[in-house]
């Protein structure tokens, strides 16, 4: 059911391998981040419920937009993105989120930890793509910039 390589790349094979790997790792991390935030959104309780609930919506929106951008960049360089649930579950570098009702402060702590994990991965991939593909590196830098801003804002709630 697979078509060999219908999209060719202007990158060398080595550049494509490095960049494709960075984009794939970013893709699964962002998919899982959006799922974690949505799970938290449905299960948050506590005095800060409303603000945390709404902030989780913002995080889901950002993660989904970045997911699409990463997948489309992979496609543009001839790499087939894999966002299947099985792939995400096996390869995401996120910290996860528990089940059931979760106190607002615990949600904030979990989101901070997950953002930190995603940002750490992005920073490694930013370095890895510096020579391989500055266009992808620029995209990853933009992701890191926004996620670091959100990381700060989430941390400030429990500081």
PLY file of the C-alpha trace (Angstrom):
ply
format ascii 1.0
element vertex 159
property float x
property float y
property float z
element edge 158
property int vertex1
property int vertex2
end_header
0.00 0.00 0.00
3.05 2.22 0.05
4.29 4.30 -2.86
8.08 4.14 -3.00
9.21 7.79 -3.02
6.81 10.09 -4.84
8.34 13.22 -3.26
11.99 13.95 -3.90
14.19 16.21 -1.82
16.74 18.90 -2.53
18.68 17.58 0.48
21.40 14.96 0.23
20.54 11.51 1.56
22.51 12.21 4.74
20.83 15.58 5.27
17.44 14.02 4.62
18.09 11.24 7.15
19.18 13.66 9.89
16.41 16.13 9.20
13.74 13.47 8.72
14.64 11.90 12.06
14.50 15.27 13.81
11.11 16.05 12.31
9.71 12.60 13.11
10.82 12.85 16.75
9.33 16.32 16.95
6.09 15.12 15.37
5.48 12.34 17.89
6.41 14.55 20.84
3.97 17.23 19.72
1.17 14.75 19.05
1.61 13.30 22.51
1.81 16.77 24.07
-1.53 17.65 22.49
-3.06 14.38 23.77
-1.65 14.94 27.26
-3.03 18.48 27.34
-6.45 17.30 26.16
-6.53 14.52 28.78
-5.64 17.08 31.44
-8.26 19.48 30.04
-11.02 16.93 30.53
-9.90 15.91 34.03
-8.69 19.04 35.80
-10.42 19.98 39.06
-9.68 22.53 41.76
-9.82 26.22 42.59
-7.96 27.20 39.41
-10.05 24.90 37.21
-11.27 27.53 34.78
-7.94 29.20 34.04
-6.06 25.90 33.77
-8.83 24.44 31.59
-8.59 27.38 29.17
-4.78 27.38 29.15
-4.83 23.71 28.22
-6.94 24.59 25.18
-4.25 27.07 24.13
-1.55 24.43 24.54
-3.54 21.91 22.48
-3.97 24.47 19.69
-0.26 25.33 19.64
0.83 21.67 19.73
-1.55 20.73 16.90
-0.43 23.65 14.72
3.21 22.72 15.28
2.44 19.06 14.61
1.03 19.92 11.22
3.97 22.20 10.40
6.48 19.47 11.32
4.63 16.84 9.28
4.36 19.13 6.26
8.07 20.01 6.47
8.90 16.29 6.55
6.71 15.73 3.51
8.33 18.67 1.72
11.77 17.05 2.05
10.48 13.66 0.93
10.05 12.00 4.32
6.75 10.30 5.09
5.62 11.42 8.57
4.29 8.76 10.94
1.78 10.02 13.45
0.03 6.73 14.13
-1.00 6.07 17.73
1.30 3.04 17.93
4.29 5.08 16.76
3.53 7.93 19.16
3.13 5.53 22.10
6.44 3.79 21.36
8.62 6.78 20.50
7.44 10.00 22.19
9.82 11.49 24.74
7.09 13.08 26.85
6.49 12.30 30.52
2.82 11.32 30.16
-0.21 12.06 32.28
-2.18 9.98 34.75
-5.79 8.92 34.54
-8.79 10.26 36.38
-9.58 13.59 38.02
-6.44 15.58 38.65
-5.98 18.55 40.98
-5.18 21.78 39.15
-1.74 22.13 40.78
-0.86 18.56 39.78
-1.96 19.30 36.22
0.31 22.34 36.13
3.25 20.28 37.44
2.64 17.57 34.83
2.34 20.08 31.99
5.56 21.82 33.06
7.39 18.45 33.06
6.02 17.53 29.64
6.87 20.90 28.14
10.39 20.62 29.57
10.82 17.18 27.94
9.55 18.37 24.56
11.75 21.47 24.66
14.82 19.40 25.59
14.23 17.23 22.53
13.74 20.28 20.33
17.01 21.78 21.53
18.88 18.59 20.62
17.23 18.56 17.19
17.98 22.24 16.64
21.65 21.42 17.08
21.43 18.30 14.90
19.81 20.16 11.99
22.14 23.17 12.03
24.27 21.89 9.14
21.84 19.33 7.72
18.95 21.70 7.05
18.84 25.29 8.32
15.25 25.62 7.08
14.10 22.85 9.41
16.33 24.22 12.15
14.55 27.56 11.84
11.17 25.83 12.15
12.31 23.95 15.26
13.66 27.18 16.77
10.26 28.81 16.30
8.60 25.84 18.05
11.08 26.02 20.94
10.57 29.75 21.33
6.80 29.47 21.76
6.95 26.34 23.92
9.55 27.98 26.20
7.20 30.93 26.60
4.38 28.56 27.56
6.74 26.65 29.89
7.46 29.90 31.74
3.77 30.79 31.96
2.82 27.36 33.30
5.66 27.45 35.86
4.61 30.89 37.06
1.32 29.45 38.29
3.03 27.38 40.98
6.03 29.58 41.70
0 1
1 2
2 3
3 4
4 5
5 6
6 7
7 8
8 9
9 10
10 11
11 12
12 13
13 14
14 15
15 16
16 17
17 18
18 19
19 20
20 21
21 22
22 23
23 24
24 25
25 26
26 27
27 28
28 29
29 30
30 31
31 32
32 33
33 34
34 35
35 36
36 37
37 38
38 39
39 40
40 41
41 42
42 43
43 44
44 45
45 46
46 47
47 48
48 49
49 50
50 51
51 52
52 53
53 54
54 55
55 56
56 57
57 58
58 59
59 60
60 61
61 62
62 63
63 64
64 65
65 66
66 67
67 68
68 69
69 70
70 71
71 72
72 73
73 74
74 75
75 76
76 77
77 78
78 79
79 80
80 81
81 82
82 83
83 84
84 85
85 86
86 87
87 88
88 89
89 90
90 91
91 92
92 93
93 94
94 95
95 96
96 97
97 98
98 99
99 100
100 101
101 102
102 103
103 104
104 105
105 106
106 107
107 108
108 109
109 110
110 111
111 112
112 113
113 114
114 115
115 116
116 117
117 118
118 119
119 120
120 121
121 122
122 123
123 124
124 125
125 126
126 127
127 128
128 129
129 130
130 131
131 132
132 133
133 134
134 135
135 136
136 137
137 138
138 139
139 140
140 141
141 142
142 143
143 144
144 145
145 146
146 147
147 148
148 149
149 150
150 151
151 152
152 153
153 154
154 155
155 156
156 157
157 158
